[in-house]
Amino acid sequence: MTDTPELPQADDRSIVERAKAILLKPVAEWPRIAASAETPGEMITRYAVPLAAIGPLAAFLHGQVFGYGALGFSWKPGLVAGLGSAVATYVLGLVGVIVLALIADWLAPKFSGVSNRTAAFKLVVYGSTAAWLAGIAQLLPGLGLLGLAGLYSLYLYYLGATPVMKVPQDKAAGYTAVTIACAVVLYLVIGGVSGAFLTMMGSTTAITAPDSGKVSGALSIPGVGKVDLDKVQQAADQLEAQSKGEAKAVAPDALKDLLPAAIGPFHRTGVESGAVGGLGSNATGTYENGDKRFTLRITDMSAVGALAGLGAAMGVSQSKEDADGYERTGVVNGQMQSEKWNNADHSGSFGRAIANRFMVEAEGDAGSIDQLKAAVATVDAGKLAGLAGLAGQ
């Protein structure tokens, strides 16, 4: 008697359940995705279309509500230009998913994997979940650093290479690196096309994977670096625990109370605050001393702040330096931190995450980066972290 092979089954879980599963338990989720009965069209319309809209929509709302600006200058894009930017970014992003899936399919046999177009779409579509969700960072001022949590998608691509594309485990890192390199080039092209469109409008080893779905050890990906998987798992557990609660944004007035009246010779000359439903809130103080001026902003990232923990767990770091100044991003004491300085106009910014939920950032033309660091230090980290416990009451 011949056994009848098990046919692929449709996955009837909601998009929220599937997104949480691939983010929080990727080791257990990838085999389930590999065995599911889905066509590329279904993956695009049911999963990619709604999630890929998060970033463009967040950027559009940011521009319309908060605008953009620095060093005392600000502007808000017009409604038509803002919509044009969002639509162009959204459509080209979906096109990028399709092209990257074709690239992943073409590359698989070169790393002893299997060419399977449907499987390639599974890898790219579900592997992009973290990058799409990190697009929420564009919603509120001060959340830019959170966008780096999207690099978690690199780890998801790596984990999916073997169960989905049948790439041998010892070649999965190389396959991931080359695929990501192609993705970088692809999105540079997309960025250029999007920019041209807007102009006309006028306006990225050792690993154990036990049956529990937990991961541990270390992962080295060429061109990316080493990832501490224990910390990634801890961050994922934190995200899962926080997602089960009712995390509410701290009231803007409570954040305003943490802004000092004066910072050294700089005196506060104005305060602004705002909130976007329960997604987040912020308060910004403007400080002046003669012709010097900077802002100090406190942002509550609410529930999505747990994504900052993923960025820290990934050990994200970036550094650039030249005669004009420098930019640095990294993890300090377990929290994301960034600083930037321009030698020519003595301006820059310094920001750090607190409790993987809040972001405190000083930006402007101060006398030195040390003054901006001192400004951030005036915000009591203990009191700020304590507000998270009061927010749900």
C-alpha positions in Angstrom: 0.0 0.0 0.0 1.4 3.4 -1.0 1.2 6.3 1.4 -0.5 9.3 -0.1 1.8 12.4 0.3 0.4 15.1 2.5 -0.9 18.0 0.4 0.0 21.6 1.2 -2.6 23.2 3.4 -3.9 26.8 3.2 -3.0 29.0 6.2 -6.2 30.6 7.5 -4.5 32.6 10.3 -5.0 36.4 10.3 -2.2 38.7 9.0 -1.5 39.8 12.6 -1.1 36.2 13.8 1.2 35.4 10.9 3.3 38.5 11.4 3.7 37.8 15.1 4.7 34.2 14.4 7.5 35.0 11.9 8.8 37.8 14.2 8.7 35.9 17.5 9.1 32.3 16.5 10.8 32.2 13.1 12.5 28.9 13.6 9.1 27.2 14.0 7.3 29.4 11.5 9.5 29.0 8.4 8.7 25.2 7.9 5.0 26.0 8.2 5.3 28.7 5.6 7.3 26.4 3.3 4.5 23.8 3.5 1.6 26.3 3.0 -0.4 26.3 -0.2 -0.2 29.9 -1.5 0.4 31.5 -4.8 2.7 34.5 -5.3 -0.4 36.6 -6.1 -2.1 35.6 -2.8 1.1 36.5 -0.8 1.3 39.9 -2.5 -2.3 40.8 -2.1 -3.1 39.3 1.3 0.2 40.0 3.1 2.6 42.3 1.3 0.0 44.9 0.2 -1.2 45.9 3.7 2.2 45.6 5.4 4.2 47.4 2.7 1.8 50.4 3.2 2.9 51.0 6.8 6.1 53.0 5.9 4.7 55.2 3.2 1.5 55.9 5.2 3.6 56.7 8.3 5.8 59.1 6.3 2.8 60.8 4.8 1.1 61.4 8.1 4.4 62.6 9.6 4.7 65.2 6.9 1.1 66.4 7.1 1.0 66.5 10.9 4.5 67.4 12.1 6.3 68.5 8.9 10.0 68.4 8.6 12.7 70.8 9.8 16.0 71.4 11.6 17.9 74.4 13.0 14.8 76.5 13.3 13.5 75.9 9.8 10.5 73.8 9.1 8.2 72.9 6.2 5.2 70.7 5.5 4.8 69.1 2.1 1.5 69.9 0.3 -1.2 67.3 0.3 -0.8 66.4 -3.4 3.0 66.2 -3.1 2.7 64.1 0.1 0.3 61.7 -1.5 2.4 61.4 -4.6 5.4 60.6 -2.5 3.6 57.9 -0.5 2.0 56.3 -3.6 5.3 56.3 -5.5 7.2 54.8 -2.6 4.5 52.2 -2.0 4.1 51.0 -5.6 7.9 50.9 -6.2 8.3 49.0 -2.9 5.9 46.3 -4.1 7.7 46.1 -7.4 10.9 45.7 -5.5 9.5 42.7 -3.6 8.6 41.0 -6.9 12.1 41.7 -8.4 13.9 40.5 -5.3 11.9 37.3 -5.3 13.0 36.6 -8.8 16.6 37.3 -7.8 16.3 35.0 -4.8 14.9 32.3 -7.1 17.7 32.7 -9.6 20.4 32.6 -6.9 19.2 29.5 -5.0 20.7 26.9 -7.4 24.0 28.6 -7.3 24.2 27.9 -3.6 23.0 24.2 -4.0 19.4 25.2 -3.3 16.3 24.6 -5.4 14.8 27.1 -7.9 11.2 27.5 -7.0 9.5 30.8 -7.7 6.6 30.3 -5.3 9.1 29.5 -2.5 11.2 32.5 -3.4 8.2 34.7 -2.9 7.6 33.1 0.5 11.1 33.9 1.5 11.0 37.5 0.4 7.5 38.4 1.4 7.5 36.9 4.9 11.2 37.7 5.5 10.4 41.4 4.9 7.9 41.5 7.8 10.4 43.2 10.2 11.4 45.8 7.6 7.8 46.7 6.8 6.8 47.0 10.5 9.8 49.1 11.3 8.3 51.6 8.8 6.2 52.9 11.7 9.3 54.7 12.8 8.5 57.4 10.3 5.3 58.3 12.1 6.6 60.4 15.0 9.5 62.8 15.3 12.4 61.1 17.1 11.7 57.6 16.0 14.2 57.4 13.1 16.6 55.2 15.0 13.9 52.6 15.4 13.9 52.0 11.7 17.2 50.1 12.1 15.2 47.3 13.8 14.2 46.5 10.2 17.6 44.8 9.9 16.0 41.9 11.8 14.7 40.9 8.3 18.3 39.9 7.5 18.1 37.3 10.2 14.7 36.2 9.0 16.0 35.7 5.4 18.9 33.6 6.8 16.6 31.4 8.8 14.3 30.9 5.8 16.9 30.0 3.3 17.2 26.3 4.3 13.5 25.3 4.9 12.1 27.4 2.1 14.8 27.5 -0.7 16.5 24.2 0.3 19.9 25.9 0.5 22.2 23.8 2.7 22.8 25.2 6.1 26.5 25.8 5.6 25.7 27.9 2.5 22.7 29.8 3.9 24.8 32.7 5.2 26.5 33.2 1.8 23.1 33.0 0.0 21.7 35.5 2.4 24.6 37.9 1.9 24.5 37.8 -1.9 20.7 38.2 -1.9 20.9 41.2 0.4 23.6 42.8 -1.7 21.3 42.5 -4.7 18.5 44.0 -2.5 20.7 47.0 -1.6 21.4 47.7 -5.3 17.7 47.2 -6.1 16.5 49.7 -3.5 19.1 52.3 -4.5 17.6 52.1 -8.0 14.1 52.3 -6.6 15.1 55.3 -4.5 16.5 57.0 -7.6 13.3 56.3 -9.6 11.2 57.5 -6.7 13.2 60.7 -6.4 12.9 61.4 -10.1 9.1 60.9 -9.9 8.8 63.3 -6.9 10.9 65.9 -8.7 8.4 65.8 -11.6 5.7 66.2 -9.0 7.4 69.2 -7.6 8.1 68.4 -4.5 20.9 43.7 4.8 28.1 30.2 12.2 26.7 28.6 14.8 23.1 28.3 15.5 20.9 25.9 17.4 17.2 25.5 16.8 15.6 23.2 19.3 12.0 22.0 18.9 10.7 24.8 21.2 11.4 27.3 18.4 13.9 29.2 20.5 17.3 30.2 19.1 20.6 30.6 20.8 24.3 31.0 20.0 25.9 33.3 17.5 25.3 34.0 13.8 27.9 35.5 11.5 26.6 36.8 8.1 29.2 38.1 5.6 28.9 41.8 5.2 26.6 42.0 8.1 28.6 40.9 11.2 27.9 38.7 14.2 24.5 38.5 15.8 24.0 37.4 19.4 20.9 35.1 19.0 20.3 34.9 22.7 19.7 38.7 22.8 17.5 38.4 19.7 15.4 35.8 21.4 15.2 37.9 24.5 14.0 40.9 22.5 11.5 38.7 20.7 10.2 37.5 24.0 9.9 41.1 25.2 8.0 42.0 22.1 5.6 39.1 22.5 5.0 39.9 26.2 4.4 43.6 25.4 2.1 42.8 22.5 -0.2 40.8 24.8 -0.7 43.9 27.1 -2.4 47.2 26.5 0.6 49.5 26.2 -0.7 53.0 26.0 1.3 56.1 25.1 2.3 58.4 28.0 0.3 61.7 28.0 2.2 64.5 26.3 1.9 66.7 29.4 3.8 64.1 31.5 6.6 64.2 29.0 6.6 68.0 29.0 7.2 68.0 32.7 10.5 66.3 32.2 11.8 69.1 30.0 14.0 71.4 32.1 13.5 75.1 32.2 17.2 75.7 31.5 20.2 73.7 30.4 23.4 75.5 31.4 23.4 78.9 29.6 20.5 77.8 27.4 16.9 78.8 28.4 13.7 77.2 27.2 11.8 79.5 24.9 9.0 77.2 23.7 7.4 73.8 24.2 5.4 71.7 21.7 3.7 68.4 22.2 1.5 65.9 20.4 0.2 62.4 20.1 -1.0 60.0 17.5 -3.8 58.0 19.1 -2.3 55.3 21.3 0.7 54.7 19.0 3.0 57.3 20.5 3.5 60.8 21.9 6.2 63.4 22.2 7.2 66.7 23.8 9.8 69.1 22.4 11.5 72.0 24.1 13.3 74.8 22.2 16.4 76.2 24.0 18.3 79.3 23.1 21.4 81.2 24.2 22.3 84.1 22.0 22.5 82.9 18.4 22.7 79.3 19.5 19.6 77.2 19.4 18.7 73.5 19.8 15.7 71.3 20.5 15.3 68.6 23.1 12.7 66.0 22.2 11.2 63.1 24.3 9.3 60.5 22.3 7.2 57.6 23.7 7.3 54.9 21.1 4.6 52.9 23.1 4.2 49.3 22.1 6.3 49.6 19.0 9.2 50.6 21.1 9.9 46.9 21.7 11.3 46.9 18.1 14.2 49.0 19.4 15.2 46.0 21.5 15.5 44.0 18.2 17.8 46.7 16.8 20.0 46.6 19.9 20.0 42.8 19.9 21.2 42.8 16.3 24.2 44.9 17.4 23.5 47.5 14.7 26.4 49.9 14.2 27.3 52.4 11.6 30.1 55.0 11.4 31.0 57.7 8.9 33.7 60.4 9.3 35.2 63.0 7.1 36.6 66.5 7.2 33.1 68.0 7.7 32.2 65.9 10.7 30.9 62.4 11.6 27.9 60.2 12.1 27.8 57.2 14.5 25.1 54.7 15.4 25.5 51.8 17.8 24.5 50.0 21.0 25.6 51.5 24.3 24.7 49.8 27.6 22.2 47.7 25.7 20.3 50.6 24.2 20.4 52.2 20.7 22.3 55.4 20.5 23.2 57.8 17.7 25.2 61.0 17.3 26.0 63.3 14.4 28.2 66.5 14.2 29.0 69.0 11.5 32.2 70.9 12.0 31.4 73.7 9.6 28.2 75.0 11.3 28.8 73.5 14.8 25.5 71.7 14.6 24.5 68.1 15.2 22.3 65.7 17.1 22.6 63.2 19.9 19.9 60.6 20.8 19.5 57.5 22.9 16.8 55.0 23.6 15.6 54.4 27.2 14.0 51.2 28.4 13.5 50.1 24.7 10.5 52.4 24.6 11.5 56.1 24.9 13.8 58.1 22.7 15.5 61.3 23.9 17.2 63.5 21.4 18.9 66.9 21.3 19.4 68.5 17.9 20.7 71.9 16.8 23.6 74.4 16.7 25.1 74.1 20.1 28.7 74.8 21.0 29.7 71.2 20.8 28.4 67.7 20.8 29.0 67.6 24.5 26.4 70.2 25.1 23.8 68.1 23.2 24.8 65.0 25.2 24.5 67.1 28.4 21.0 68.2 27.3 19.9 64.6 26.8 21.3 63.7 30.2 19.1 66.3 31.9 16.1 64.1 31.2 15.7 61.7 34.2 15.9 58.2 32.7 14.5 56.6 35.8 11.4 58.9 35.9 10.9 58.5 32.2 11.0 54.7 32.4 8.6 54.9 35.4 6.0 56.6 33.3 5.6 53.4 31.3 4.1 51.8 34.3 1.7 54.7 34.8 0.6 54.9 31.2 -1.7 51.9 31.5 -3.5 53.1 34.6 
